[in-house]
Amino acid sequence: MDDVKEYYTITELTKEFGISTRTIRFYEDEGLIKPNRRGTTRLFRPIDRRLLQLILRAKRLGFSIAEIGEIIQMYKAPPGEAGQLRLMIKKVNEKRHALEQKRRDIEETVKELDQVEEACLGRMAELGVKRS
């Protein structure tokens, strides 16, 4: 039997995901999640919990809050899940391309650092200076 709860408290979600209440309130302020309220108590539905999982995963992958909002909004409005999936594939490819470029840039910088170090060591040898 599925053990899905009707509601989750903010405390339960902070413990489950290892985040602060401030983080959850931020995502709420940004309109990414919309818990029900009973007075001052926030009651998160299973959909809010799934959205929170999606938000945290997207943040780990480097997506901005605006991009995450766009993905979530795509799910809620036509073309729905199919549109969301197409958008997600597009965003993943963009992110992958950006990371691959960063990797190339880092590799080039490391090569340049190696060259500078080698030149310095060569000049130190010419001067008879020991490496410290």
N, C-alpha and C positions, 0 to 999 in steps of 0.2 A: 504494500500500500504506500502511495506517495505521501511524504511527510511535509507537504507544503503548507506553510502557515498562512492565515488570512492577512495578518499584519506583522511587521517587524518594527521594533523600536530603533531609534537612532543609536542607542547604546549597543544593541545586538549587532547592528551593521558596522559600527566602528570596531567592535571586537572581531567580527568575522573577517573584515577586509584590512584591519590594521591601519586605519586612518582616523583622523580626528573628527569630532563633531563639527568643527569649523570647516573642514573640507566638505562634508556633506551639505552644510548650510550654504557654502559657496556654490556648489553645483545646483542647489535649489534656487539661489539668487540668480544664477545664470539661466534658469529656466530649463535645465537639463532633466531634472526630476521634479515631480510635483506630489509630495506626500499629502495624504488626507490629514486634517487637523481636528483634534478634539481639545478645544481650549488652546493651551500653549503646547500640547503634546503633538508631536509629529508621528503619524502612523504610516509606515511604508508598506505598500502592497508588494506582492511578488514581482510585478512588472517594474516597480521602482528598484527593487533589488537587482533584477536582471540589467536594468539600465545602468545602475551603479557599477556592476561588473564590466559592462561594455565601456563605460567612461574610463574606468581605471585601466583597462587593457589598452584602450586607445591612447591614453596619456603615456603609458609605458612605451608604446610604439612611436611616440613623438608627435601625436596629433595635437593641434591647438584646440582650445575650448570652442572656437568658432567652427572649426572643422567637425568636431564631435557633435555640436549642435546641428550642423547641416545634415550629418548622417542620421541623427535621431529624428529630425524633422522629416526627412525623406521617408522614413519608416511610417510615420503617422499620416502622411498625406499621399495622394496619388503621385507616382506609380507604386507606392507601398514598398513591400519587402523586396520585390524584384528591382525597383529603382535604387533602393538602399544598397543592395548587393552590387549593382553596377557601379554606384558611386564609391562604395568601399573598395572595389577592385581598382578603380581609377586612383583613389587616394593612396592605396597601398603601393601601387606602381610609382606614383610620384614620390612617395616617401623613400621607397627602395632606390630610385634614381638619385635622390638627394644624398642618401647615405653612401651609395657607391661613389659619388663624386667626392664626398668628404673623405672616404677611404683613400681614393687616389691622391687627394691633396695631402693627406697625412703621410702616405708613402713617399711622396715627392719631398716633403719637408724633412722626413727622416733621412732620405738620401743626401739632401743638402747639408744637414747637420753632420752626417758621416764625413762628407767631403771637407767641411770646415774643420772638424776635429782632426782629420788626417793631415790637412795642411798645417794646422797648429803643431801637431806632433812632429811633422817633418821639419818645420822651422825650429822647434825646440831642439831637435837632434843636431841641426846645423849649428846652433848656438852653444851646444854642449850642455843644455839645461836638462836636468832630470825631471821626469814626470812625477808630480806629487800626488 
